[in-house]
Amino acid sequence: MADKVWTKRWIFFLGVTLMLALPLAMAYFYLGDLMSQSERKRHQQQANAQLNLMQEQLYDTKWDALADTYDDTLHLGRYEEARLLRDTLMSYAYPDGRSFVEGIAIVNPDGSLRPSRLAAVIDDQGRPLGRKRLAALKMDSPWLEAPWLPSYDFVARAFLDNRDLDNWISPFIQAPGRLVFVVASARRTADGHLACAVILQHSIKSLWRNLQAPVRGELDLWLMDRRGTMGLSTSKLAAESAAAFKALGLLERLLQSGAKAAGQGRLGISGEMPQRLGEEPSHLAYRSLAGDMLLGAVTRQSALGAQTAAMLRYLGVISLWALLILAVAGAIFTVASLREQARMVEKDTLRRYAGTVSHRVRNDLAAALGNLELISVGRLSDPAAIKEILASSVNPALCDIQATVEELERLSRGEVDLAKDGQLGTDTMYECKCDSKGG
């Protein structure tokens, strides 16, 4: 009977624990999925905002250069060339001597540069840089005073091949220690022939360093020109993403769409696509600079929602500890409850057993005392009758009392246990089980 009670109580405890753990587990996984989706959305929105900002900066860089070179073509012949170029270059110089471009020059139809060319070695006031400052800048850019390419025939050729072309951005060109590109505007004769072109030369390295894109270091970025030449990649992951994208053969089509979008007054195109780099899925977001360049930002799926994963781990640890504490508390309560019930059952059993013992002893004493009283008052005077009464009634009653006393002594010494109620047993209403020590 007691074993069944214990079993029922423990089953009840386990059931309650599992019922409490189930909603906790469901909430953990549901919240984990919800928070992961929210974190992915937030991360992607942040990345898109940064890409949009960088697209705007590239767009401004491009059109500022086109506007300045075009203005210079309009003023050629009205001002001294060297002064005109110096005044334009001043607007790209920082007070500390750094410049947003490598230099400005005029390209002849044969691809040669005019002597008026000017490298970015002046400050924002047009003054030549001091030796100390120039030496410091040349440590990072040894080509600072002579950034020019061997020939600019590619610029002249672009305008000669297309007589309707007024301005142009070149693809990326390999130069000593860096990649460069030029922004050029053409000056044509009255009959449309190329007279010359004004160019601003950009270094991808310097351009990227000078772009004021906030927290751009948090993104894995790559920049590619229309020929598929990699201008930069900020990480190994970005380089893998750019190579995978180039292998798809989508560059030309996307930049054509970018040129079309630019013709409609937009900066370019924007889009997203999944990528699989190695064994892990990734997400690529891209922006075009009209039809000239494509900027991409790649993110591993495991990185999306990484902060949420950390939060979930902490939440899971806290939840498991809470469940463990609850289980321990439930186990302690269950054990205490079972022990209390056992004590109550034992107390109730002893109470009823004591009532049974007292009733039995009282009956035996009544029988013995009654017969002894008959003898003492002389109602029984025949020795034979007295002997029979003592043998048949008094002696059995006294023996029964003696047996009860011995049973109580064994019970007090722990030699027997009260196991269960008996049903009108021959000697007692309770079954007394003997232990290994006897009794």
Residue pairs with C-beta under 8 A, 6 or more apart in sequence:
1 420
2 342
2 345
5 338
5 341
6 338
9 334
9 337
9 338
10 334
12 334
13 330
13 331
13 334
16 330
17 323
17 326
17 327
17 330
20 323
20 326
21 323
24 319
24 322
24 323
28 312
28 315
28 316
28 319
31 312
31 315
32 308
32 312
35 305
35 308
35 311
35 312
36 304
36 305
36 308
36 309
37 305
38 308
39 304
39 305
39 306
39 307
39 308
40 304
40 305
43 299
43 303
43 304
43 305
44 283
44 285
44 299
44 304
47 219
47 285
47 297
47 299
48 270
48 285
50 213
50 214
50 215
50 216
50 218
50 219
50 297
51 219
51 270
51 285
51 286
51 287
51 295
51 297
52 270
52 287
53 213
53 214
54 211
54 213
54 216
54 221
54 287
54 295
55 267
55 268
55 270
55 287
55 288
55 289
55 295
56 267
57 211
57 212
57 213
58 211
58 289
58 293
58 295
59 267
59 268
59 289
59 290
61 100
61 202
61 207
61 211
62 169
62 183
62 289
62 290
62 292
65 101
65 183
65 200
65 202
66 167
66 169
66 183
66 185
68 88
68 91
68 200
69 88
69 167
69 183
69 184
69 185
69 197
69 198
69 199
69 200
70 166
70 167
70 185
70 198
71 88
72 84
72 85
72 88
72 104
72 185
72 198
73 185
73 186
73 187
73 196
73 197
73 198
75 84
76 84
76 106
76 187
76 196
76 198
81 106
81 114
81 116
82 116
82 118
85 104
85 105
85 106
85 116
85 117
85 118
85 198
86 118
86 122
86 126
87 126
88 104
88 200
89 99
89 101
89 103
89 104
89 118
89 120
89 122
90 122
90 123
90 124
90 125
90 126
91 124
92 99
92 100
92 101
92 120
92 200
93 99
93 100
93 120
93 122
93 123
93 124
94 100
94 123
94 124
95 123
95 124
96 123
96 133
97 123
97 129
97 133
97 134
97 137
98 137
98 210
99 120
99 206
100 202
100 206
100 207
100 210
101 120
101 200
101 201
101 202
101 203
101 206
102 119
102 120
102 143
102 144
102 147
102 180
102 201
102 202
102 203
102 206
103 117
103 118
103 119
103 120
103 147
103 148
103 200
103 201
104 117
104 118
104 198
104 199
104 200
104 201
105 113
105 114
105 116
105 117
105 118
105 148
105 152
105 198
105 199
105 201
106 113
106 114
106 116
106 117
106 196
106 197
106 198
106 199
107 113
107 114
107 152
107 155
107 156
107 184
107 196
107 197
107 198
107 199
108 114
108 156
108 196
109 156
109 160
109 194
109 195
109 196
110 153
110 156
111 151
111 152
111 153
111 154
111 155
111 156
111 157
112 151
112 152
113 148
113 152
114 196
117 148
119 144
119 145
119 146
119 147
119 148
120 144
120 147
121 128
121 129
121 134
121 144
121 145
122 128
122 129
123 129
129 137
134 144
134 145
137 144
138 144
138 145
141 147
141 177
141 203
141 206
142 177
143 175
143 176
143 177
143 178
147 175
147 180
147 201
147 203
148 201
149 173
149 175
149 180
152 182
152 199
154 170
154 173
155 168
155 170
155 182
155 184
155 197
155 199
156 194
156 197
158 165
158 168
158 170
158 184
159 165
159 168
159 184
159 186
159 194
159 197
160 194
163 188
163 192
163 193
165 186
166 185
166 186
167 183
167 184
167 185
167 186
168 183
168 184
168 185
168 186
169 181
169 182
169 183
169 184
169 292
170 181
170 182
170 183
170 184
171 181
171 225
171 226
171 227
171 229
172 179
172 180
172 181
172 204
172 225
172 227
172 229
172 230
172 231
173 179
173 180
173 181
173 182
175 203
178 203
178 204
178 205
178 206
179 203
179 204
179 205
179 229
179 231
179 232
180 201
180 202
180 203
180 204
181 201
181 202
181 204
181 225
182 199
182 200
182 201
182 202
183 199
183 200
183 202
184 197
184 198
184 199
184 200
185 197
185 198
186 194
186 195
186 196
186 197
187 194
187 195
187 196
187 197
187 198
188 194
188 195
189 195
204 223
204 231
204 232
205 232
208 223
208 232
216 234
217 234
219 234
219 297
219 299
220 234
220 235
220 237
220 238
220 241
220 297
220 298
220 299
221 232
221 233
221 234
221 238
221 295
221 296
221 297
222 230
222 231
222 232
222 233
222 234
222 238
222 239
222 241
222 242
222 295
222 296
222 298
223 230
223 231
223 232
223 233
223 293
223 294
223 295
223 296
224 230
224 231
224 242
224 245
224 246
224 251
224 293
224 294
224 296
225 231
225 292
225 293
226 251
226 252
226 255
226 291
226 292
226 293
228 246
228 251
230 239
230 242
231 293
233 239
233 242
237 277
237 282
237 298
237 300
238 296
238 298
240 277
240 278
241 275
241 277
241 282
241 284
241 296
241 298
242 296
244 275
244 276
244 277
245 251
245 275
245 284
245 286
245 296
251 294
254 269
254 271
254 286
254 288
254 294
255 288
255 291
255 292
255 294
256 291
257 269
257 288
258 268
258 269
258 288
258 289
258 290
258 291
258 292
258 294
259 290
259 291
260 291
261 267
261 268
261 269
261 288
261 290
262 268
262 290
262 291
267 287
267 288
267 289
267 290
268 287
268 288
268 289
268 290
268 291
269 287
269 288
270 285
270 286
270 287
270 288
271 285
271 286
272 283
272 284
272 285
272 286
273 283
273 284
273 286
274 281
274 282
274 283
274 284
275 281
275 282
275 283
275 284
275 298
276 282
277 298
277 300
280 300
280 301
280 302
281 300
281 301
282 298
282 299
282 300
282 301
283 298
283 299
283 301
283 304
284 296
284 297
284 298
285 296
285 297
285 298
285 299
286 294
286 295
286 296
286 297
287 294
287 295
287 296
288 294
288 295
289 295
346 418
349 418
349 421
349 430
350 418
352 421
353 418
353 429
353 430
356 428
356 429
356 430
357 404
357 408
357 428
360 400
360 404
360 428
361 401
361 404
363 397
364 397
364 398
364 400
364 401
365 397
365 401
367 393
367 394
367 397
368 393
368 394
368 397
368 398
368 401
371 389
371 390
371 393
371 394
372 394
374 380
374 389
375 386
375 389
380 386
380 389
403 427
407 416
407 428
407 432
410 416
410 432
410 439
411 418
411 432
413 439
414 435
415 434
415 435
415 437
415 438
415 439
416 432
416 433
416 434
416 435
416 439
417 432
417 433
417 435
418 430
418 431
418 432
419 430
419 431
419 432
419 433
420 430
420 431
421 429
421 430
422 428
422 429
422 430
422 431
423 429
425 431
